[in-house]
Each structure stands twice: as structure tokens, then as C-alpha cells.
Amino acid sequence: VTRDADALLGKAGAGDRAALARLLSMVERGGDAAREVGAVTHPRGGAAYTVGLTGAPGAGKSTLTAALLGVVRGRAERIAVLAIDPSSPFTGGAILGDRIRMHEHATDDGVMIRSMATRGHLGGLALATPAAVRVLDAVGWPWILIETVGVGQVEVDVAGAADTTVVVLNPGWGDAVQASKAGLLEIADVFVINKADRPGAREARDDLERVLDLSSPARRPEVLETVAETGEGAAELWEAVSRHRDDLTRSGELDRRRADRLRDEVAALVAERVLERARQAADGEAFDRLIDEVQARRLDPWSAADELLGSAPTSGR
Amino acid sequence: VTRDADALLGKAGAGDRAALARLLSMVERGGDAAREVGAVTHPRGGAAYTVGLTGAPGAGKSTLTAALLGVVRGRAERIAVLAIDPSSPFTGGAILGDRIRMHEHATDDGVMIRSMATRGHLGGLALATPAAVRVLDAVGWPWILIETVGVGQVEVDVAGAADTTVVVLNPGWGDAVQASKAGLLEIADVFVINKADRPGAREARDDLERVLDLSSPARRPEVLETVAETGEGAAELWEAVSRHRDDLTRSGELDRRRADRLRDEVAALVAERVLERARQAADGEAFDRLIDEVQARRLDPWSAADELLGSAPTSGR
């Protein structure tokens, strides 16, 4: 299988989109397939820069992504997009009949858009996303934009696991507070108030500044305004992203962040491996007997986990 | 600590809300505290019935929950609500100044509303929710309603892990297709089209029926209509939930579902335990050296995970 992954990587590196798509599918599938792809792509990566883009449903993330693609292409740079928002027009938009602003980019060699579907396999998005980034990195995409919906524990974490994370808000009282509750504050490197031509943009910015005052982050995120529909502010947003990149690079913080992410990823891979083993054991008679005991309430789930791990005494009952 | 949990459980069982709140906080914290609470609550549970309620942000889940509380209280039954939607008015609604429809229930001994905040601890919502259900069950709440936002891998799974899961849609072309993409179709036992007084309710129902025709589930969910703002249809929705409960109970499916959920929970606890160990190991020098190797791209993350597990050869490089 490694030979397959290697051959596909060779083709994908030469610009074969079908080969690239197959590699990304292997990564989505998880398990051994993802592992083989990871083994051949990891040694060739490190040059790509990842940008996370997240916000509430309806905040205009996809429209903003389209505007940013225009900016990046205007600079003759290449960019790949991983869209992880189930409500994104990129994700099955054709079925929905949604206007797909990406059509203008569909035949552009400098743009690659991929929607990620990972429901159902172990680890899911949290493991598939860095693996997909690794593939895109290995075949030479210099910018990778990861668009996720900013609701949901996994989705917020995935967007936060980029080199620079952009959080999209809208005018509307309380949006900054909502963002803080959804955990978006901690992950934001840059804030953008999109739909800034609507009433309340100024109040949204004030709200946000107040929330930032209260939370006093180590590095205060820049706050930008955009009207993604018209492209207004998109160039300035990209400049803010580039400034953040320069800061991270100069300070050495980029390497530290990436090392932290690798730590988390390796720990998650360890957990996935063990969970897989536990699930396999879950087909066995011993596991069935344990579950019967738990269901009969003679054993609690924690003690059952201990017995499966075969290590700790079944204390705490 | 077990003695603490035991004492708190005694008080909570006698109606002490502060003691109940402390037990739920221990569960949210995860780790050993959650374990101790689980050990004392698990043996005393089994009588409660859980209802999941989920749907897109803005679908009217909280208003519908309030309407259902009215129905349940009208039948002189007691019900507890776990609100896991970060945008729910229950969750920090006071800060937001949101109209809180729950005020009418705030002084009612037959209603308990708790918002769950679990970001940041291992396992998170997926482990904290069944543990919180176990607490409420052990102190005698007969109905437990779990409200989650239907976006996000973890959140959808949590709502789907109830005895009966209600998925809330709205009039609006494509909502049924969106729900199917978000994985809501697979978990729905009952569908409700809320805001059914708005244009497009009929089309939404037709859409949904077509999507159900295509997916042909083993047990076709009932489709109800409500106007949560006025309470219209809430009684009928609760009857549909009760019918589903009767069906599950009569067919023996309820026990099977619960056993499957226990399997998943025990497997997840095993994974959490091992992830915790891996994170602890992540403080060690050996882990640091491995991460250095991964960052230098001499080792891939999967092989690093293997070395940490100390079991498999570091193949696949």
C-alpha cells in the first residue's frame, strides 16, 4: 500500500488532480490508508502555511473565502482550501442549487478546493485535517485555508490548529459574547467583522474590543472589517494574515506552535490506536460480559474501562 | 472523594439543588472527580428516559424545549434539561440579556435546567453527557432532555445518544438536505418542522419525506409540525416521543440501544485513560525527543505513536 501512496504522491506532485483527490480520500478514510499516506507525505512537508477560517453558520465564511482566493490569485500565489463546514456551498453545494461562487476558480490551476467528509471513522476531523494538510503540503501547495463552522468542539479545535486563525463575526449585538462562549476567542489570531456595511458594525467592534479587554490575551488579535460580497476589505484581511505570519516566524513562535500541534496529534493517534483495539475487543465475549455487568449496574463504566486496560485495580466502585 | 460524592448524592436525592449542581460540576470537570461521581451514581440509575433534541442554530430548539416543559409539567411529570448549545439562551442567557422563557420554570421544583460547559477537558461532551445523565437519573429525574446544536461531530453524536432523538427542522428549501449532510438523518427518531406557520412548511415536509424515501431507514421517523412560540403542536410532539418510547420498550430495542451506548462509552473511557497517559508521557524527555524527530521529518506521527505505545515496530516510514 505504501508503494501505492508513493506512486499517487508522485503523480499528484506532478499536478495530477485525480491522484491528489485519491490521496485525500485515503486520508479521510482514516486507519491504515491514512497512515500510509502520512508516512510518504510527512517527510516532504513543512513549506506550507495554514490559515484557519471559522465563525458561526451564516457569517459569510464561504463568501469571504472566495474573496480571499481572489486576493491570493491576484498576487499570483497558489492556494488550496479544505472546507469542513457541512453547510458550506462547497460541500455538496451543487445538490442544493446554492450559488457557488467558486465556479470562477474551478478551472484555475492555482486553486484547489476540497470538502472534507469524515463522519463515522475514528478520530474524525481532528485527525483527518492535519493529515490532509500534510498531503497538500507535500505536493507543494504554499497556502492552505481550512474553513470550518465555528460551532462544535471538534470544528473549533480544527480551525484553531492552523498557523493563523481568522474568526469571522457579524454586526449584531452579542456576537462577540457568543464567540467567546463558543471558544472562538481563545483561537483567534485575527478577527474580521464581515457584512460590515450592515447596521451595528461599529457596535460589534466595540463589543469585541470590550471582550478582548476583559480576556487580555497575550497577543491582542487585530480586528478587521470586510464586506465579502463585494470583496471590500479582503486585501487588508490577507495583509493582516501575512503580518501575523511574519510575527510568528520572526519570534520563533511558529515552530513552537507547530511542535505543540504535533504533540497533540501524536497523543490523539495513540488514543485512536487504543480506541480501535478497545473496539475490536468489544466484539469479544469478555467485553460482552463486562457490558452485561455494567448494564446490570454491578460494575460502573470506569471500572469496566480499567478491566479492559488490564492494568489498574477495579477501585472506585 | 468517593465519600464526598456519596454525601452529595444523598443530599441531592433529598432535593438539595446546590448538592446536585456540585455533582454536575464534578462530572463536567472530568477525570477522577467524574469517576467518583460515576461510581456512586451508576448503581442507582436506570429509571430515567432520555430525549435528545437537536437542529441547526436558530431552529427554535430552546423555545421548543420551553414548550415541551409546559406539556410535561401539565402532566405533573418532572423533567430535567441539559443544554449543550453554546448559543442557547439557557447557556449564559443572563449575560446576553436574551429573553429567557425558562423564567416561568425557574422556581418550579419539577424542572431542572443545567447548561453544560466542558471545553478543555479530555473527552469533553461525549463523556460528560452520559455522566451528567447518570447523576440526574440517580437522584430521580424521570425525564432528561438533552438539547444540543445540530452542527458539529460531537454535538450531533451526543444528541443521537439519547433513547429518543428529536431533530428540529424549519421551513426553508434544502433544510432536509442540510440535515442529512450534517448527519441528523441517521440519528432522528422523530422529526419536527418548527415555525410551521411560516411559508414553506409543506415543502419542507415534502423535502424531508423524499429524503427519507431515498435513505429508507429501518424505522421511519414520524414527522410532526410545531409553532414553538405559541406552543402549537408541542403536546402532539410529546405524544410522538412517548409513542416512540413505548415502541422501543415493547420491542426490546431500548435495552439493545442502551447496551450499544454503554459499549461506546466504555471504549471512549479506555481511550481517554490512554490519551491521559500519553499526555503525561508528553511531559517526558523521551516524548520531547520523539516530537523533535517528527518535527525534523525523520519520523512520521504514526510511527511516533507506535513508539509511545511501545508495541508495534516503527514500520511504514
Interface residues (C-beta under 8 A of the other chain):
Chain A: T2 R35 E36 G38 A39 H42 P43 R44 G45 G46 A56 P57 P86 S87 T91 G92 I95 L96 G97 D98 T118 R119 G124 L125 P130 V149 V151 G152 Q153 V154 E155 G174 V177 Q178 K181 A182 G183 D255 R258 A259 L262 R263 E265 V266 A267 A268 L269 V270 A271 E272 R273 V274 L275 A278 R279 A282 F287 L290 I291 V294 Q295 R297 R298 D300 P301 W302 S303 A304 A305 D306 L308 L309 G316 R317
Chain B: T2 R35 E36 G38 A39 H42 P43 R44 G45 G46 A56 P57 P86 S87 T91 G92 I95 L96 G97 D98 T118 R119 G124 L125 P130 V149 V151 G152 Q153 V154 E155 G174 V177 Q178 K181 A182 G183 D255 R258 A259 L262 R263 E265 V266 A267 A268 L269 V270 A271 E272 R273 V274 L275 A278 R279 A282 F287 L290 I291 V294 Q295 R297 R298 D300 P301 W302 S303 A304 A305 D306 L308 L309 G316 R317
